Amino acid sequence: MKRFWIAAAVSLALVGGCSSTPEKKSDAVPVPQGFDVPAGVTLTKGGTTLTEDKPASVIYQVGTKATSAITVTVSAVRKGSIKEDFTFFSLDDETKAATPFYVDITVTNEGPAGLGGAALPIFAHDSSNTNLPANDIVGTLLPCQNSTLPKSFLPGATAKLCLVYLVPKGRALQSVDLQTGSAKDAITWTP
């Protein structure tokens, strides 16, 4: 009986050791079929963490309308004050308890498609592991204006934007995430 167990153990070890060469993981960024990355643009690998003022280049597909490479730079993340900055806004109690953050970004359309008026997939990631979308502000918020891409945003154009995020009470801002695919492939900036 002992010989059987030894023979079985040796057989299993040999089978386990006879695998093919492990596949190499590719560092290449996936590119949609038929899309040519513009000359001079190096795509940023998903999952990359950056600091302020460091750019990231990604492929951004707006539904079935347009696909273009964009370069995004988060230049500043500023903490605001609901009491001071939202004085003339009508807010519910939950919003009054939130902390506003203003994220200054620069976006360059590297081409080849126009992206006029498109909403950017940039989220505030908070301490509860929640991605918060930018808030639409109706009216003028002095500390943070110009939150949307221009109506005409053709290849070669650059826009400076400010996005407003209201982080609920009891949570902290962890990062600003550019998410053109899955959450695990988001490119993050840590303030």
Secondary structure, 3 states (H helix, E strand, C coil): CHHHHHHHHHHHHHHHHCCCCCCCCCCCCCCCCCCCCCCCCCCCCCCCEEECCCEEEEEEEECCCEEEEEEEEEEEEEECCHHHHCCCCCCCHHHHCCEEEEEEEEEEEEEECCCCCCCCCEEEEECCCCEEECCCCCCCCCCCCCCCCCCCCCCCCEEEEEEEEEECCCCCEEEEEECCCCHHHCEEEEC
